[in-house]
């Protein structure tokens, strides 16, 4: 068997973090200032919470699926929930590190048949590797959209209300 599906997953993992369009988590941070990053829009939450949550998930899922399972939400909670001491650049680096660890695990798969192999999860279940990878891809895209919306609310650039960017 080949690695065609694995390579497709790796591409989507990369695009969800470092892509250049609005579906990329880091791509949606390019116009965010440090003030925007910590700002809390009415009815929302700060962007930093989304970035740290996404970074935490990368580390937790990678540990359970491809590592020794030692990293749980409790191990990342202090960093994830800190209200000060980390800059946006620090958090992006932590996100990139989590992406590297998770991506490296996926990259070790030798052929597409391994996608059916069940692996551990942080919630204790064994699920097919393909599902774990898909969860991470969808998770990044979900939070990219959330960051996009929060940024637009904070900066007053939400164009869904009839205002399109030029």
N, C-alpha and C positions, 0 to 999 in steps of 0.2 A: 504494500500500500504506500501511497505517497503522502506528502505533507501539504497538499493543496489547501485543505480547510484550516489547518494550523496556521499557514501563512496568511490566509484571509483574516483569521482572528487576530494575528499579530498586527496586521495593517490597521484593523479597526481599533485595537487597543491604542496604537500610536496616535491615530487620528483623534480619538476621544480625549486625549490629554494634550497633545502638541499640535493638532491640526490648525489650519489657518482660518477656518470659518467659524460661524456661531455655534457649531456643535462641539467645539473643543473647550475643555475646561480652562486650560491656560490661555487659549486664544481669547476667551471672554474676559480675562484679567488684564489684557494689554492696555486698556484705557482706564483702568481702575487706579486711583491715587491711594496713598496710605490713608488719607482721611475718609475716602469712600469705603475702603476696606474694613474700617472699624465702625462706620456709620450704621445706624439701625433705622431703616425706613419705617414709617407708620405701618403697623400690622405685619412687619417683616422681621428679619433677623440679620445679623451682620454677615457679610460675605465671608469673612474669615472662618465662620463656623462651617460653611459648606466646604471650603478648601481643606480644612483640617479633618472634617468628617470623611471626605473622599480619600485623603492621604491615609487616615487611620484604617479605612476599609481595605485599601491595597495591602497594607502590612498584615492585617488580621487574616484576610482571605489567603494571601500568599503563604503565611505560616501554616495555616490549616491544610491547604491543598498540596503545597509543594515543599514544605519545611517540616519542622519537628512539632508544630502545633503549640509552641510555647507562647506565642503572642496572641493575647486575647484583648477584648475591649478594655479590660482593667489595666493592662500594661500601657495602653496608649491614651487612657482617659486624662491623665494629668496634662499631657501635651495638648490633647484635643480640646480640653475645656479651659485652658489658661486664658485669662482675659488680658494679660500683658506679657511682655518679655519676648515676643516673637514678631518679626516683621513679615510683610507679605512675601518678601524674597525668601525668608527662612521657611515659610510655609510652602512656597512653591518648590523649594529644594526638597523638603520632606515629601511632598507629593511625587516629585520626580524620582526620589529614592524608592518610594513604595511602588511606583510604576515599574521601575527597573527590576525590583525583586519579583513582582508578580509576572512581568513579561519574561524574565529569565526562566521562571518555572514553566511557562507555556512553551518557550523556545526549546526546552529540553525534550519535549515530546517528539518521538521519532517517526510516528506515522499517524494517520487519521484514525486508525482503530483505537488508539489510546484515548480518544475523546469519549469513548463509551466507558472507559475504566472509572470506577467509582473512587472518589477521594473524600477526605474528611472536610467538614465545614466547621466554622466557629460555633455553630449552634448544635453540633454533635451528630448531625446526620451524615450519611454517606450518599453522595449524589454523583452523577456522571460529570466528568471533567468538563465536557462541553457546556453543561449548565452553569458551572462556576465561572467559566470564562465569559459566557454570555451575560451573566449577572454583572460582572465587572464592567463590561462594555456599556451595558444599558445604564449602569450606575453613574458612570462618567458623563454620559450624554444627558441624563436627567439633571445632574447637578450643574452641568454647563448651562443648561436652560435656566436653572434657578439663579445662577450667578448673573446671567444675561439680564434677567428680569429685575433683580435687586439693583444691579448697576444702573439700569435705565430709570428706576424709581428714584434712586439717590441723585442721579445727575439730571433728572428731568428730561430724559431723552426717549421715553417710552413712546414709540411710534404706532402702537396698536390703536391709539385713540385718534387715528386719522392723520397722524404725522409720519411721513416716510422720510428716512434719511436721504440726503441728496448725494 
